[in-house]
Amino acid sequence: MDAKNFLFCSLDAALIGDVAWQVSREGHDVKYYIEAESDREIADGFVEKTDDWRAEVEWADVVIFDDIWVGSDIGTGELAEELRAQGTAVVGGTPNTDRLEEDRGYAMEVLEENGVNTLDHREFTDFGAAVEYVKANPAPYVIKPLGEVQNVKRLLYVGSDDDGGDVIDVLRAYEKAWGHRMKGFQLQRKVEGVEVAVCGFFNGESFVEPINFNFEHKKLFPGNIGPSTGEMGTSMFWAGRNRLFAETLGRLEGWLADEGYVGSIDLNCIVNDTGVYPLEFTPRFGYPTITLQEEAFESGTGAFFFDLAHGRDPDLRVHRGYQVGVRVVLPPFPFDDEKTYDENSRNAAVVFESNDREGVHIEDAKLVDGQWRVAGESGMPLVVTGTGETMQAAREQAYGRIEDITIPNRYYRDDIGERWIDGDGDRLHAWGYLGPA
């Protein structure tokens, strides 16, 4: 494909720098806009920047929004919809697809209306009423905050007591500590099984094949211990329209086509021998999921997004084995502490023991006089990936690459991909979800 013009837009946090860098390395012309002043230096030296994304829309062959963002008067879904109506090719959502992530109750309604089974769930605005509900219906529950605090990851609580006693204790504690901000929350019945996300790229009319299946690792420490983070690492593979896809995202194909959605959409689920139970949507790129997906692409990333945004069926060729991505982080991640960040992480050098950069992807990083350095405010400089014919081979490659990188005070999980090896893969196969629909 001839060189095209790509405009990448981060209207909240800067997240899409690595994809922009990859598209640039493929010979396309790239401009990257970052709204947040604290993130403006991210990807400096790797890609060309612009201070006014709207002024570049006419120049761009494709506009790509990296996240869902709702401003004081308009969100990215509405912006993307308006640009498409003007004839611009856009990778981005719609107001209704944005709402899938922002409004958990609405997301469950959309699933149910399209024939997807959902877990028992109920929304509350009163802590006392929720406590009484758990007492009357004893079981383990998951507490999912709604509204402005739903992105405070540490507030999501997964209960373990069969009588719901721990959930009652947490609700009472939240009322005291967060009652002034936590205006609503959802209680969702907890089920045991394999946690797996079904992810597809949608071109405005249909899903592109193959479909992506990924496994998130959100807790900070190995063994799924510690505070929740945005994500510490992901493992994945690609397959056709199997039963797992058919019973989840496949049933939303018509709804997404009516919306005119273009981009990645992910539905995280719990799967067991009795059924598939959706947990939450990510109607946008996932991070670091998109980085790992990009690593798996054996066809051009720029050509893929150009075709996707223009409603075509891209000739997507991917690595047919397994992929593992590990987020390498620095203090105070996943918390905010400016003093700790200044003392331990700001502008830190990323040192490589060799000239090989294969599988090393930037997040909050910049290039200064040939030296990779930490950028931004979050302490998430790199994602390191590996591929292999087995999950173990992909793990070995990813962690071998990490060993060749030195950043003072770095840390990361060393168990990404182990869940698949320890039995998740066998269970999904045994239950028949990876076979034909």
N, C-alpha and C positions, 0 to 999 in steps of 0.2 A: 504494500500500500504506500502511496506517496505520502510525504510528510504533511501532517495536519496540525491545526492550531488548537491547543487544549488550555482551557481556563479552569483552574482549580480554586475553589472558594471555601475558606474556613471562616464562618461567621460567628463561631464561638471559639472553642479550643482548636489549636492547629493539630490536625490528625492525619492529613492525607499526603504529607511531604514525601514519604517513600514511594508511593504510587506515582506522584508527579515526577520524581527523580527517575524512576524506571521508564516512564513514557518519554522523558527527555533523552535518556540514554539510547532509546530506540530510534532517535533521529527526528522526533516531532518537536514542534515549537511549543513551549510550555510557559505559562505565566501563573504565578501562585499568589493569591490574596489572603492575608491573615488579618482579621478584625481586631483581635485582642492584643493590646499593646504589650502585655507581658510575654506573648508568644511570638512577636514579630520576627525575632532573630532565628526561629526554628527553620531549618532547611536553608539558611543563608549559605551561599557558596555551592550548594547542590543544584538549585533551580533558580530561574529568573523570577523576580517578585514584581508585583504591581501594587500601587497604593489606592487604586480605584477600580474595583472589579466591574462596575457597571459600564465604565468607559471602554472596557475590553470585550464586551458581549458581542458587538458587531464583528470584531476581529476573530472571535473564536468559532471554530467548527463544532466544538463540543464544550459545554459548561458542566462541570462536575461539582456538586455540593457534597461535602464529606460527612455531614451530620444533620441531625434534627435540631433546629434552633428556633425558638419563638421569641421574637423581639417585642417591643412595646406595641407595635401595630401590625406586624406581618411576620410570618414564619417562613422557613426554607421551603416547606411544602407548597405554600401559596406562591412564593417567588418562582419556584420551578414550574408550577402550573401556568403562571402568567407568561413566562419566557417561552414555554412550549406553544402557547396560544399565539405568540408572535412569530412562530416559525423557527425558534432556536432549538437545536438539539441539546437536550439536557439529561443528565443522570441525576435523578432526585425524585422526591416523593410528591405527595399531594397533601392537602390539609387532613383528609381522612386517614391516609396511611400514617402520617405523623401521629395522629391520635391513637393509633394502635399501641404505641409505646407510652404515650403520655397519660392515657386513660385505660387502666386495666379492666374496668367494668365494660367499657365499649369493646375492647379487644375480645373479651369472652363472648359478647353478644354476636360479633362478626363471625367468630368460630362456630358458634351454635347455629346461626342462621345458614351457614354453609355446610352443615352436616358433620362438623368435627366435634368429637366428644370432649367435654371439659370436666374438670374436677369440681366437686361441690365447693362453692365459694359464696361469700357474702361480704358486702361492704358496710362499714360502720363509720359514724362520725362521733360516736359516744363510747368512751372506754368502758363505762359501767355496763352498757348494753352488751358489749362484746364479751365481757367477763361472764355475764349471766348466760349468754349463748353457749359459751364453752362448757360451763357447768351443766347446762341442760343437754348438751351434745358432746360428751367427753370423747376426745380423740386427739391425736397429734395434729397440729395445724402449723401453717406458715403465715407469719405476719408480714404483709407487704404494704409499706406506706404508700399513700397516694399524694398527689399534689406537689407542692414545692419541695418537700423533703424526700420524695421517692428516689432521688439519686444519691442520698446519703446512704452509702452501701451498708454501713454497719447497723442500720436500723432494720434491715431485713433479717428476720429471725426464723429459724427452722426448728420447730419444736420436736421433742423426743419422747415426752411422757405420754403413755397411752391414755391417761385421764385428762390430758391438757393442762396439768398443774403448772408446768414450767411456762406455758404460754400465758396463763393467768398472771403469774408473777411478773413476767416481762411487760404485759399490758399495763399493770399497775405502776411499774417503774417508769414506763414511757409516759404515762399520764402526768407524772410528777416532773419529769425532766424535759419532755417534749410536747406536752399538751398545748402549749401556747403556739406551736408551729405545726404540729402534726394534726391537721384538721380532719383527716380521713385515712382509712386504711382498709385493706382487704384481708379477711381470714380465708385461707385456702386449705382444704383438707390435704394432709401430707400423704404421699404414697411412696412406697419403696420400689426401686427398680434401677434401670440404667438411664442416666441422664445423657441425652444426645440432642444436638440441634440439627434440624433439617434446613439447609440454606440453598436458595436458588437465585439465579440472576434472571430478571424479568425485563423483556424488551418493549413493554407497552401492550403486548398482545398475548404473549405466552412465555413459559419458562424455557430457558436455554438449557440444553443438556451438554455434559452430564450435571447431575445434582451433587451438591457438596454436603457431607455429613461430618460434623465436628463435635469435639468434646472439650468443653470449657473447664478451666481450673481457676476459680475465682478467689479462693482463700490464699492468704499470704505465704503460708508455710507448707512444706511437703506433708502429705498425709491429710490434706484438706483441713488444716488447723489454722486458727488465728483469725484476724479481721478479714472481712470481705474487701476485695479490691475490684477495680474495673475488670481486670483479667491478669493472671500471671503467666498464662501460656495456653496453647491450644494444640490438640492433635486432630488429624482429619484424614478422610479418604473421599474419593469421588465414585459415583455409581449411576446407573440409569434410574428410570422411574419405577423404583421398587415399591413394595407394599408400604414401607414407612413413609415415603413421600406421598403415595396415593391417598393415605389416610390423614394427611396433614396439609401441607402446602398445596398439594395437587387439587384439593377441594376448593381452594381459594383462587384458582386460575381465572375463572370468569369474573369474580369480584375485582381482582387486580386489573384485569383488562378494562372493565368498566371505569375504573379509576384512572387508567392511563399511566400506571406506575412504571417507572424505569429505574432499575438498580438492583441492589442486593436486598433480599428479605430473608430473615432467619427466624425460625420458630423453635425455641428450646422446649424440650419435652422430657417427661419421665415415661419410660417404656417398661412394661413387665409382661408376664404371660397372659394377663387378662385384657390388656389394651394399651393404647397410646394416650397420654394425658398432657396436653400443652400447658406450659408454664408462662411463657412470655414471648412477645415479639421483639425483634430488632429490625425495624423496617428501614434500614440504612446499612452502610458498611459497618462491620464489627471490627473492633481493634483489640488484639493484633490479628484477628481472623483474616482481614483483607490482605495483610502482608504475607501470611502463609498461603493464601489462595494464589496470590501473585507469584510466589515462589513455585507453585505447582504448575503455572501456565507454561506450556511448551510452545504455544503460539503467541503472537505479539499482544502485549497488554494494551497498547494504544489502539491497535486495530480492533481489539475486542470491544473496548468502550465506545469507539466510533460507531461500530455496527450496532451495538446495543442501543445507543442513544438515537440512532436513525431507524429503529424498529426492525432491524434485520436479524437474521439468525446467524450469529457469529460462528465461524469455524473454530470452536474452542477445543483445543487439544491440551490435555492435562497429563501430569504424571499419574500413572495408573496404580502406583503403590500407595504408600502412606507418607504423611508429612507431619512434622513436629515443629512448633515454634515456641521459643522461650523468651519471655520478656526479662531483660536485664535492667535492674533498677538501682536507685541510689537513695540514701536518706534524704528526707523523712518519709518517702513513699511508703504507704498510701495516704499519709497524713500531710497537712499543711503546717509548716513551721519554718518561717523565713530565716530565722537565725541558724537553725540546723542545716538548712539548705545552703546558706551562704558559707558556713564553715566546712561543709563536707563535700558539696556537689557542684556548686555554681562554677561554670566554665572549666570543669575538670577535663583533663586530656584523656582521649581514648587511644590507647597504645596497642598496636598490632605487632605480633611477633614475626609476621611474614607479610608479603605483599598481597596475599590472597584475601579478597573481600567477599568471596562467594558465600551466599547465605546470610550475610550481615546486612540488616535493614535499619534505616534510621527512623527514630521517632522524634524525641526532643534532642536533636543534634544539629550542629552547624559545622561548616568547613572554613577554617581560618588559616590562610597561608599554607594550605596543604595538610593542616592538622585537624583531625576530627575532635570536636569539643562538645561538652554538654551544653544544651541551650534550654530556654524556657524556665519554668518554675516547678515542674512536677516530678523531676527525678526519674524519667523514663527514656533514657537515651537510645536504647537499641532493642530490636527483636532479632534473635538469631535462630535460623531455621535449618532443618535437615530433611532429606527425603530418602526413602529406601523401599525395597520390595517388601519388607516387613516393618512393623512398627518399631521393633527393637533396632533395626538397622537405621531407621530415621532418627531415633533417639541418639544413637551412638554418633551419628554425623553431627547433629545439632550440638551436643555437649562437647564433642571434640573441637568444634569451631569456637565455642565459648572459651575453652582452655587457651586458645591463642590470642585472647583479648584481655588486656589489663586496664581496669579502671579502679582507682582507689575507692574502697568502701562499697563496692558493688555487691549485690546479692540477687538470688534467683531461686526458683524451685527446681529441684533436681529429679522430680518424678513425673514430668509431663509425658503422657503416653502410657504410663504403667497401668492405668485402669483398663485399657484395651487388652493388654497382655495378660493381666490378672483375671480376666474372665468376662469383661463387658462384651468383647467381640463374640465369644462363644455363646453368650446368652442371646444376643441379638440374632445370631444365626439359628440357634435352637428354637427360638420363638417364631421364626419364619419371617421376620421383618425385612431382611435383606434380599429376599427372593422376589420373584415376579409379583406384581399387584394382582 
